[in-house]
Amino acid sequence: MKVKEVADLVGISVRTLHYYDEIGLLVPEKNAESGYREYSEENLETLQQILFFKELGFPLKEIKRIINSPSFDRQKALDAQNKMLLEKRKRLDKMIKTIGKTIQHSKGEIEMTNKEKFEGFDFSHNPYEKEARELWGDAAVDEANAKIARLSEFEKKEFADKFNAIFKKLAALRNLPADSGEAQAAIEEWYLILNEMGNYSLEAFKNLGQMYVNDERFTENIDKFGQGLAKFMRDAIAIYADTNKNN
């Protein structure tokens, strides 16, 4: 199958497939006669694996390492992915039930306890922890995890609300220059929020901003607040870190 055919079949962009090819994650064979790159059945099986891993929050770098490992066993991977997806579905089912009850509660049809309002939320797992440990070391991440673990469910919800509020504020400013006073003030607010959970240096903050663009999971989640927000935050964070490093 040609790249456009695979893109249409799977529902992803041709650009994404080209990117997977460029980084050596999914490399189709070149047809000697036509000169086109063509995807084999084996390529399609590999693509399915990639998409399962992505759905579970694995970064592309880790997916590449896993599927290219000599010890990789596709059947074992499928069994593990099936188990993980069932767990994810169970958590989502709880959240769907919670939001349904919340709708009824907001209409005055039922009463909800505070505990019921947060059923299904799980802050115990951080899908980005591996990258964080590599960038910032165990001490900072362990400190942040310990602080989060000590929070009550209500306090965790407050943090989540705080994150959403600052991202919305930054999204409203994303068309301003990254070095503008408004942008820098909002970025400083984000930096202070992060340091409520851990002890992050300006260099670590700058690395995090770069990850917002380098890691497509970050980009996708951040840009839900506004297209181009991830790049704007990266630029604003870099300016903030460089400006304040000697202070």
C-alpha positions as CSV (number, residue, x, y, z in Angstrom):
1,M,0.0,0.0,0.0
2,K,1.2,3.5,-0.8
3,V,1.5,6.1,2.0
4,K,-1.8,7.9,1.0
5,E,-3.7,4.6,1.1
6,V,-2.4,3.8,4.5
7,A,-3.2,7.3,5.8
8,D,-6.8,6.9,4.6
9,L,-7.1,3.4,6.0
10,V,-5.8,4.3,9.5
11,G,-7.1,7.8,9.7
12,I,-3.8,9.6,10.3
13,S,-2.0,12.1,8.2
14,V,0.5,11.5,5.5
15,R,2.8,13.9,7.3
16,T,2.7,11.6,10.4
17,L,3.7,8.6,8.4
18,H,6.5,10.5,6.7
19,Y,7.7,11.6,10.2
20,Y,7.7,8.0,11.4
21,D,9.7,7.1,8.4
22,E,12.2,10.0,9.0
23,I,12.9,8.9,12.6
24,G,13.2,5.2,11.7
25,L,10.0,4.2,13.6
26,L,8.2,2.8,10.6
27,V,10.2,2.5,7.4
28,P,8.3,1.2,4.3
29,E,10.2,-0.5,1.5
30,K,11.0,1.3,-1.8
31,N,9.5,-0.4,-4.9
32,A,12.4,-0.8,-7.3
33,E,10.1,-0.4,-10.4
34,S,7.9,2.5,-9.4
35,G,10.2,4.3,-6.9
36,Y,7.4,4.7,-4.4
37,R,7.6,3.7,-0.8
38,E,5.1,0.9,-0.1
39,Y,3.8,-0.5,3.2
40,S,3.8,-4.3,3.6
41,E,1.5,-6.4,5.9
42,E,4.3,-6.4,8.4
43,N,4.5,-2.6,8.3
44,L,0.8,-2.4,9.0
45,E,1.2,-4.7,12.0
46,T,4.0,-2.6,13.3
47,L,1.9,0.6,12.7
48,Q,-0.9,-1.0,14.8
49,Q,1.6,-1.6,17.6
50,I,2.8,2.0,17.4
51,L,-0.8,3.3,17.7
52,F,-1.7,1.0,20.6
53,F,1.4,2.2,22.5
54,K,0.6,5.8,21.7
55,E,-2.9,5.4,23.0
56,L,-1.4,4.2,26.2
57,G,0.8,7.3,26.5
58,F,4.2,5.9,25.4
59,P,6.5,8.5,23.8
60,L,7.7,7.7,20.2
61,K,11.3,7.3,21.4
62,E,10.3,4.6,23.8
63,I,8.0,2.9,21.3
64,K,10.9,2.7,18.8
65,R,13.2,1.2,21.5
66,I,10.5,-1.4,22.4
67,I,9.5,-2.6,19.0
68,N,13.1,-2.7,17.7
69,S,14.4,-4.7,20.6
70,P,15.5,-8.3,19.7
71,S,13.4,-9.6,22.6
72,F,10.2,-7.9,21.4
73,D,7.3,-10.4,21.3
74,R,4.3,-9.1,19.5
75,Q,1.9,-11.5,21.1
76,K,3.1,-10.6,24.6
77,A,2.8,-6.9,23.7
78,L,-0.8,-7.4,22.5
79,D,-1.7,-9.2,25.8
80,A,-0.1,-6.4,27.9
81,Q,-1.8,-3.7,25.8
82,N,-5.1,-5.4,26.1
83,K,-4.8,-5.5,29.9
84,M,-3.7,-1.8,30.1
85,L,-6.5,-0.7,27.8
86,L,-9.1,-2.6,29.9
87,E,-7.8,-0.8,32.9
88,K,-8.0,2.5,31.1
89,R,-11.6,1.7,30.0
90,K,-12.5,0.9,33.6
91,R,-11.2,4.3,34.8
92,L,-13.0,6.1,31.9
93,D,-16.2,4.3,32.7
94,K,-15.9,5.6,36.3
95,M,-15.4,9.1,35.0
96,I,-18.3,8.9,32.6
97,K,-20.5,7.7,35.5
98,T,-19.2,10.6,37.6
99,I,-19.9,13.2,35.0
100,G,-23.4,11.8,34.4
101,K,-24.2,12.0,38.1
102,T,-22.7,15.5,38.2
103,I,-25.1,16.6,35.4
104,Q,-28.0,15.3,37.4
105,H,-26.7,17.0,40.5
106,S,-26.4,20.3,38.7
107,K,-30.0,20.0,37.7
108,G,-31.1,19.3,41.2
109,E,-32.2,15.8,40.5
110,I,-29.8,14.0,42.9
111,E,-27.4,14.8,45.7
112,M,-23.7,14.0,45.5
113,T,-21.1,13.6,48.2
114,N,-17.7,15.3,47.8
115,K,-16.2,11.8,47.4
116,E,-18.5,10.9,44.6
117,K,-17.6,14.1,42.7
118,F,-14.1,12.9,42.2
119,E,-14.6,9.2,41.5
120,G,-12.5,8.1,38.5
121,F,-9.8,10.8,38.8
122,D,-6.4,9.2,39.2
123,F,-3.3,11.4,39.9
124,S,-1.2,8.5,41.0
125,H,0.3,7.7,37.6
126,N,2.3,10.2,35.6
127,P,2.9,9.1,32.0
128,Y,5.7,11.6,31.6
129,E,7.7,10.5,34.7
130,K,10.4,8.6,32.8
131,E,11.3,11.7,30.7
132,A,11.1,13.9,33.8
133,R,13.6,11.6,35.7
134,E,15.9,11.7,32.7
135,L,15.8,15.5,32.5
136,W,15.7,16.5,36.1
137,G,16.9,13.5,38.1
138,D,15.2,11.4,40.7
139,A,15.3,13.9,43.6
140,A,13.1,16.6,42.1
141,V,10.6,14.1,40.7
142,D,10.5,12.1,43.9
143,E,9.9,15.3,45.9
144,A,7.0,16.3,43.5
145,N,5.5,12.8,43.7
146,A,5.7,12.8,47.5
147,K,3.9,16.2,47.7
148,I,1.2,15.1,45.4
149,A,0.7,11.9,47.3
150,R,0.2,13.9,50.5
151,L,-2.6,16.0,49.0
152,S,-6.2,15.3,49.6
153,E,-8.5,14.5,46.7
154,F,-9.9,18.0,47.0
155,E,-6.4,19.6,46.9
156,K,-5.6,17.5,43.8
157,K,-8.7,18.9,42.1
158,E,-7.6,22.4,43.1
159,F,-4.3,21.9,41.4
160,A,-6.0,20.6,38.3
161,D,-8.2,23.7,38.2
162,K,-5.1,25.9,38.7
163,F,-3.4,24.2,35.8
164,N,-6.4,24.7,33.5
165,A,-6.7,28.4,34.5
166,I,-3.1,29.2,33.7
167,F,-3.2,27.4,30.4
168,K,-6.3,29.3,29.4
169,K,-4.6,32.6,30.4
170,L,-1.5,31.8,28.3
171,A,-3.7,30.7,25.4
172,A,-5.4,34.2,25.5
173,L,-1.9,35.8,25.3
174,R,-0.3,33.5,22.7
175,N,-0.5,36.0,19.8
176,L,1.5,38.6,21.8
177,P,5.3,38.6,21.6
178,A,6.8,36.0,23.9
179,D,8.9,38.7,25.6
180,S,6.0,41.0,26.3
181,G,5.3,41.9,29.9
182,E,1.9,40.1,29.9
183,A,3.5,36.8,28.5
184,Q,6.4,36.9,30.9
185,A,4.1,37.5,33.9
186,A,1.9,34.6,33.0
187,I,5.0,32.3,32.4
188,E,6.3,33.3,35.9
189,E,3.0,32.3,37.3
190,W,3.3,28.9,35.7
191,Y,6.9,28.5,37.0
192,L,5.7,29.3,40.5
193,I,2.9,26.7,40.3
194,L,5.4,24.0,39.2
195,N,7.6,24.8,42.1
196,E,4.7,24.3,44.5
197,M,5.0,20.6,43.6
198,G,8.8,20.3,43.2
199,N,12.0,22.2,43.2
200,Y,12.7,23.0,39.5
201,S,15.6,25.1,38.4
202,L,15.4,27.6,35.6
203,E,17.3,25.2,33.4
204,A,14.8,22.4,34.1
205,F,12.0,24.9,33.3
206,K,13.6,25.7,30.0
207,N,14.0,22.0,29.2
208,L,10.4,21.5,30.0
209,G,9.4,24.2,27.6
210,Q,11.4,22.6,24.8
211,M,9.7,19.3,25.6
212,Y,6.3,21.0,25.0
213,V,7.4,21.1,21.3
214,N,9.6,18.0,21.0
215,D,7.1,15.6,22.5
216,E,3.9,15.4,20.4
217,R,1.9,14.3,23.4
218,F,2.7,17.6,25.2
219,T,2.0,19.6,22.0
220,E,-1.3,17.9,21.4
221,N,-2.6,18.4,25.0
222,I,-1.3,22.0,25.3
223,D,-2.6,23.1,21.9
224,K,-6.1,22.0,22.9
225,F,-6.2,25.3,24.8
226,G,-5.2,27.2,21.6
227,Q,-3.3,26.3,18.4
228,G,0.3,27.3,18.7
229,L,0.3,27.6,22.5
230,A,3.0,25.0,23.0
231,K,5.5,26.9,20.8
232,F,4.5,30.2,22.4
233,M,5.1,28.7,25.9
234,R,8.5,27.3,24.8
235,D,9.6,30.7,23.5
236,A,8.3,32.5,26.6
237,I,9.9,30.0,29.0
238,A,13.3,30.3,27.2
239,I,13.2,34.1,27.5
240,Y,12.1,33.9,31.2
241,A,14.8,31.4,32.1
242,D,17.6,33.3,30.3
243,T,16.5,36.7,31.7
244,N,16.3,35.4,35.3
245,K,19.3,33.0,35.4
246,N,21.6,35.6,37.0
247,N,19.0,37.0,39.4
